[in-house]
C-alpha cells in the first residue's frame, strides 16, 4: 500500500504515533469492508461495518492532513493518497432511512457496496 511506502520516510519520533495511527486506520478500511461483506445477511451488521469503514477512511484522511502539514508529505503525494483514501469504499446514497433499512446487502458487491482496488 502506498501509505506504508510513504510513511517509511517519516521521522523516527513519529514511528509510534503518526505512523502507527495512519497505518492502522488505512488497514482497517478493507478489513471492515470484508467483515461487512461476510455478515451481509444481517443488514444492521452490514451497515455498521460499512459505517466503520467510512469512519476509518475519514480518519486516514485526517492523519494524511497532519503529515502534509508537518512537511512529511508533499502536496502532490498528499493529494494522491487522499484521493485513494476517498475512493476506498463508495456507498450509494439512499433517499430515506427506510430504503437504508431495507437495502439488500446480499446483492453486494454489484449493488450498494462498490469496493475499489487498494493500492
N, C-alpha and C positions, 0 to 999 in steps of 0.2 A: 504494500500500500504506500502511496505517495506520502501520507502523513508520517509514517515511520521513517522513510528515507530523509525527509526534510528535517524531522525533529532530531536526527542524529547530530546535526551541526549546532544545536542549541548549547549554550554554556553549561558546564558541568554542575553549577549550582542550581540549575533548573531541572536536573535529572529527576528528582523525587517530588517535584511539584508540577510545573507546567508540562513537562514531557510525559510524566505518568498520567496526568489528567487527560491530555489531548489524545494519547494512545488508547486509554481506557474508553473514553466516550466514542471515539471513532470505531473501535472494535465492537462496541455494544450495539451499534445500529444494525448491522447484519445479523447479529445474534438474536436481537429482539424480533426482527422480521422473520427469521427462521422459526423461533418459538411460536410466534403468532400463526404462521402458516401451519405448523404442526397441530395447533389447537383450534384450527378453523371451524371445527364442528361446534364449538362453543362461541357464539357470536360476541358475548361480553368479554371473554378472554382474548379473542382475536382482536377486538377493538382496543382493548387495554394494551396489548403488546405493540400494536401499531402506534398508539399514543406514546408509549415508552420509547420506541424507535425514533419518532419525530422529536421527542424531547432530547434524546441523546445527540441527534444530528444538530439540533439547535445549540446544545452545549458545546459541541465540537466547533461550531462557528464562532462562539464566544472565545474559546481558547485560541483559535486562529487569529481573532482580532487582537487579543493580548500579545501574541507572538509577533504580529506585524507592528503593533505599537511599540514594542520593546526593541524592534530592529532585528529580530531573529529571522523574519521572513521578508523578502522583497514584496512590494505591492503586486508585482506580476504573479509571484508564486502564491501569495495570499488569495488573489482573485481566482487562480486556477483551483486551489484547494477548497475554497468556499463554494465554487460552482459545483465541484464534485460532491461536497457535503450536502448541498441543497438538492441534488438530484438523487441522493441515496434511496429515498422512497418517495413515491408520488401517490397520494391517495386522492381519488376523485372526490370533489366536494359533493355532499348531499344537500338537498334543498330543505330538508326538515329532519327533526330529531327522529321522527317515526321511520323515515327512509333509512337512517343510520342504524336503527334497531333492527329493521327487517332485512338489512343487507345480507345477501347470501355469501358468506366468506368461502363456501365450498367452490365458488367459481374462480377463486384465486388461482393463478395469477392473471388470468385473462380479463378479469372484471375490476374489482375495487382496488386491489393492490397491484402495483406495477413496479416490481423491484428493478433496479438498474444495475449495471455492471459495476463492480468495485475495482478501482484501480489502485 
